[in-house]
């Protein structure tokens, strides 16, 4: 997570948030055989890191 904060790649958080709506989770990849497997549960921590850097604006995205 520190690399995410250091490199300013918060767009990764936006991409993961986008995948939650259609799939209900963050799949391991975009191939159909990956849709049954999810990423490790780091999304909440990623949002928290983004919120610490951006403030409340991160939660509104």
PyMOL commands that set and color helices and strands:
alter all, ss='L'
color gray80, all
select helices_A, chain A and resi 2-7+11-23+32-34+43-54+57-60
alter helices_A, ss='H'
color red, helices_A
deselect
rebuild
show_as cartoon
